[in-house]
């Protein structure tokens, strides 16, 4: 997976799901789910930056999915995309924790614009593709990272790991969240790979003279902090 924003699309109509995925690909990394149970399982991992959610799903409704993840204190922004278009439907969606509501049929340009706005408001869409934390500067589109003007030598997912951490400064990120985001839910790699990459990343930052701190919070996860935030 890349350092781009991760968006979960929960839509049971596979042709429509494929269209939505293609529409939003330029601004994010989409993952598709086709029923309520699968959607809730993925959403409950808390690794997505936004969710596009249909309400009428097989197995478990979209509203039930939404209420369940909100009860788990998962605050991922949710855009409901549904044929239910009455004021009562919209009010219930917002009351149950939705952040935006678009009715079907929809204009592609409007959906894309609303997704961009949702990701921007939550800080997960940077139009310049640049993440800056203290003297660390990461350009995700060019796959370049520098510290105090000096380039960092980062391999593959080391870059993605640094971008993920630096994009969420001061936030504890669990090992499972890192694994699911960077390697994927269905990866055959073991969870211990996170520790290996974290060790390599810390060594690279140390060699570059970086004052950034990547702390391990016991039984919780990792947190990155710039020197003036410690």
N, C-alpha and C positions, 0 to 999 in steps of 0.2 A: 504494500500500500504506500501511497505517497504522503507528502506533508500537506497536501491540499485538504480543504474542509471535507469532512465525511458526512454524507447525507443518506439517510435510510428512506427508501420509497416503499411504502406498504400499500399495495394495490393488487387486487386479485385478477383484474383483467390484464392478461399478460401482454397483449398488443399495446394497450394504453401504457402499461408499466414500462415497456421498452421505449415507447415514444418519450415518456417523461425522463427516463434515464439519459437518452440521447440529447434531450433539450438542455438538461442541467450539467452535462459532462464538462462543458467549457469552464464552469466556475467551481466544480467540486468533484469528489470521487463518490459516485453513487453506489449503493448496495440495495438490491431488490428483495422484498419479502412478499409472499403471495397469499398469506392468510393471517388471521389475528394472532394465533399462537406463535408462529414463527416470528412475526413482527414484534410481539412482546418480548420473546426471548432475546432477540437482537437489541431491541431498545433498552432492555434492562441491563445490558452490559455497560451502558453509560459511556460509550466511546464515540458516539455520533454528535455532530455539531448542529444538526437539524433533522427533522423528520417530516416527510410528506405523507399524510395519513388519510386513506379512504375510510369512510364510516361503515359502509355495508360490506363486511368481510365475512368469508366463511369461517365457521368455528367460533370465533370471538369477535365481537363488534369493535370498531375503531374507538368508540367512546369508552368501552370497557378497558381496552388497551391503554388509552390515555389516562384514565383514572388510576389504573394499576401502577403505571410508572410514576405518576405524580405522588401516589401514596408511598412510593419508595424514595421520595425526595429527589427524583431525577428531573432536572429542570431543563432538559434539552428543548429548544424551541420547536414547536409543532405547528405545521401548516396543514389544516384540514382541507382536503380536496374531495368534494362529494356532490352528488346530485341533490342532496337534501338542501332546499333553498329557502325554507320559511324562516321568518324572524325567530320563531321559537327554537328551530334547529340551531341557528347561529348562536343564539343566546346560551343554549345548553352547551354548545361546543366551547365557547369562551369561558363559561362558568366552570366547566370541567378541566380547564387548563390549557386550551389552545391559544396560540399566539397570533394566528391569522386564519382566515377562512375564505376559501375560493370555491365557487360552485361550478359544476359541470353543466353544459359544455363550457370550456374556458378558452380564452385567447392565450396562445403560447407565449406571446410577448409579455402579457400580464403576469403569468405564472413565473416566468424567469425573473421579471423585475421584482416581484414580491419575495422570491427566494433570495435574490441579491440583497434586498433590504433587510430581510430577516437575519442573514449571515453577517451583514455589516453591523446591525444593532447589537448582535451578540459577540462582536469582535472576532469573527471567524472568516471574514472576507476582507482582505487588505488589497485595495485596488493597485497598490504599487508592488505587491508580492514581496514586501520587505518586512522582516521582523527585527526589531531592535531591542536589546536588553543590555543596558550599560554600554560597554565598549564592544559588545557582540552585535554583529550585523549579519542577517541571513537573508539571502535573496532566493526565494523558493523556486521562481521560474527559471533562474540561471543555475540553480543547484550550487550556489557558492555561499561560503560562510567565512567571515573574517573576524579577528579579534584585534582591536586597536590598530586596524588597518592591515594586519598581517593575515594571509589566507590560512585557513585550517584545512588539514588533509583528512577528510572524512570519507569513509567508504560506505556506499549504498545506504543501508538503514541506519548507520551512525548519523548521517545527515538528517534523515527523517526523525530520528529519536531526538536530536538536539532541537530541531524545529518544533516538534511537538511539545517538548518541555519549555522552550523559550516562549512559545506562543501561549503558555498558561503559567506565567510567573506567579510564585507565591501560592500555587495550588497543588495539593497533594494528588499525585497520579499513581494509581496502583499498578503493580506489576502486570496484573491481568488486563487492565485497560491498555497498557503499552503493547502487550503481546497481541491482543485482539485487533488493535488499530494498525500495527505495523506488519504483523505476520498473517493475520486473518483468523477467523473463528475455526476454519477447517484445516489449518496448517498442521502438518505432522511433526513439526518441530516442537521440542519441549519448552516449557515455561522458563527453564534455566537459561535459555538463550538471551533473555533480557539482561541478566546479570553480566553476561559476557560482553554484550554491547555497551552496557553502562560502564563497565570497567575500562573498555577501550576508549570510550568518549571522555571519561575523566582524565585518562592519561594524555590524550591529545590536547585537552584544555590546559592541563598542567604544563605540558611542554611548550604551549604557546604563551605561558605566563599569565593565563587568565585568572582573574580574581573571582570569577563566577563560582558559586557553590551549588553543587548538586548533592543534597543531603538525603540520606536514607532515613525514613521515619519508620521505626520498628513496628512491624505488624500492620503497616498502613501503606507505604509506598515511597515515592521519591518527590522531591520538591526542588525547584531551581530558583535561586535568588541572586540578584545583582548585589554588589558590595554595599550600596547605600540602603538596601532593603533588609539587611541582616540585623 
